[in-house]
Amino acid sequence: MPQQTDALTHFLHWFLAQPVTSWAPTAVYDYGLVRSLVLYRDAPYQVELFTVRPGGEFPEEHRHPACDTYEVGLYGEIPLTVNGQPATYTLLPLADGQLIPVCRIRPEDWHGAAAIPEGGAFLSVQQWLHGVEPTSIGLNWEGAAVSPEHVERFTEHAARPLRRVSRRPSPSREVVRQAQRALQHRGCFGGFAAGIITPSWRQALGAYQQHTGLPVTGELDPATLAALGVDALGDLIA
């Protein structure tokens, strides 16, 4: 459990205490195999959900000079290193008794992750410093190890206006249909992929969440969609 009692730690606890079903993207940044969805933004705080497609990676040995962050593991094996050493995660107990791994990364910490073969998802819970307005944390970095391809990609996306995604009180029928098909392919759902939420669907989804170590909500929250390979618009991403 994090030992710090500073403002970012308090914000981390507050955000994780909110219902998972209240998470909804308000801005999207697409970096190819990595996508970021902004779930919360109220300066100086921001929360981004990062989904990584199989084979995605982060620039090794980089840092974010204007951000103090916690990374919260949701799904997949992400080989994160911090200052040349494997990242140290602590387990944070949630209100429902589940434990979730978190790792503190400060502005001076050099960190990165090599290729992530199976993909994954994590939250980046951020406090922006020095009066810098929040944007995607992927656009606030320094480090000589960033490749020219990464520089070109980040610069290109920095120049684009944000794509806004409207909040929805519940997933669309197409999102539900794609998720049901994904669960069918995993042998976890025997019903029809009609895009209709039924008690048997919620039960199957909850069982899948429990089996994969996700928060058991029975809902198609962002972490579950990422695990199933379905994005918020209903397109398969894996």
RADA-V780441 format. One line per field, one symbol per residue. ss: DSSP state (~ for helix, > for strand, _ for the rest). psi: psi as a letter, one per 30 degrees, with the letter a starting at -180 (. if undefined). burial: 1 if it has 9 or more other C-alpha atoms within 8 Angstrom, else 0. Layout:
ss=???
psi=???
burial=???
//
This chain:
ss=______~~~~~~~~~~___~~~____>>>>___>>>>>>>>>__>>>>>>>>___>>>>>>>>___>>>>>>>>>____>>>__>>___>>>>_____>>>>>>>_____>>>>>>___>>>>>>>>>________~~~__>_____~~~~~~~~~~~~___>_________~~~~~~~~~~~~~_____________~~~~~~~~~~~~~~_________~~~~~~~_>_____>__
psi=kkfkgaeeeeeeeeeffkkeffkkkfkkkjhcfkkkkjfkjjkgkkkkjkkjlkfllkkkhlljfgkklkkjkekljjikkkhglkkjklkkklegflkkkkkkjlefkkllkakjeflaklkjjkjklggkkkakffgjllkffkleeeeeeeeefffklkkkkkkkfllleeeeeeeeeeeefggfkgakifgkjleeeeeeeeeeeeegglkjfglileeeeeefhklfggkkg.
burial=0000000111010001000010111111111011111111101111111111111110111111111111111110001111000010011111000001111010101111110101111111111110000101101111000100011011101000000000000010011111111111000110001010000011111111110001000101111111111111011000
//
